[in-house]
């Protein structure tokens, strides 16, 4: 089974996340990529094809980094308070 963590860490490099937050994200995204990889294999893809497709899905135009940058900045600037009314 491929180790996805290096590729994910490279995608996150420009976000300047804390080490703890980055590790959490890497673990979760690695699990999602691994699930997708297994799904592709079950669908008949070769190991090389499944790896390429799974990585493309997170790396297209740095999609992962851009999406996480948006989420991380929103969380830092606009915290969500459960039970609070939005105006």
C-alpha positions in Angstrom: 0.0 0.0 0.0 1.4 3.4 -0.9 2.4 5.9 1.7 0.6 9.1 0.8 1.9 11.3 3.6 4.9 12.8 1.7 2.7 14.0 -1.2 0.1 15.5 1.2 2.8 17.2 3.3 4.1 18.8 0.1 0.7 20.0 -0.8 0.3 21.7 2.6 3.8 23.2 2.7 2.7 26.8 1.9 -0.2 26.9 4.4 2.0 27.5 7.5 0.0 25.3 9.7 1.0 24.3 13.2 2.8 20.9 13.3 -0.1 19.4 15.2 -2.7 20.6 12.8 -0.7 19.6 9.8 -0.3 16.1 11.2 -4.0 15.8 11.8 -4.8 16.8 8.3 -2.1 14.6 6.8 -3.6 11.6 8.7 -7.1 12.2 7.6 -6.4 13.0 4.0 -4.1 10.0 3.7 -7.0 7.8 4.9 -9.3 9.3 2.3 -6.7 8.8 -0.5 -6.1 5.2 0.6 -9.8 4.5 0.5 -10.0 6.0 -3.0 -6.9 4.0 -4.1 -8.6 0.7 -2.8 -11.8 1.7 -4.6 -10.0 2.2 -7.8 -8.2 -1.2 -7.5 -11.5 -2.9 -6.8 -12.8 -1.3 -9.9 -10.1 -2.9 -12.0 -7.4 -0.2 -12.1 -3.8 -1.3 -12.0 -1.7 -0.2 -8.9 0.0 2.4 -11.0 -3.3 3.8 -12.4 -4.9 3.8 -9.0 -2.0 5.7 -7.5 -1.9 8.2 -10.3 -5.6 8.9 -10.1 -5.8 9.1 -6.4 -2.9 11.6 -6.3 -4.4 13.7 -9.2 -7.6 14.1 -7.3 -5.8 15.9 -4.4 -3.2 17.7 -6.5 -5.0 19.2 -9.4 -3.8 22.8 -9.3 -3.0 22.4 -5.6 -6.6 21.8 -4.8 -5.9 20.4 -1.4 -3.7 23.3 -0.3 -6.2 25.9 -1.7 -9.2 24.3 0.0 -7.4 23.9 3.3 -6.1 27.4 3.2 -9.6 28.7 2.9 -10.9 26.5 5.7 -8.0 27.3 8.0 -8.3 31.1 7.5 -12.0 31.0 8.0 -11.6 29.0 11.3 -8.9 31.4 12.5 -11.0 34.6 11.7 -14.6 33.5 12.1 -14.9 30.9 14.8 -18.1 28.8 14.9 -20.0 29.0 18.2 -22.6 26.2 18.6 -26.0 27.6 19.4 -25.2 31.1 18.3 -27.4 32.9 15.8 -25.9 34.1 12.6 -26.8 37.6 11.5 
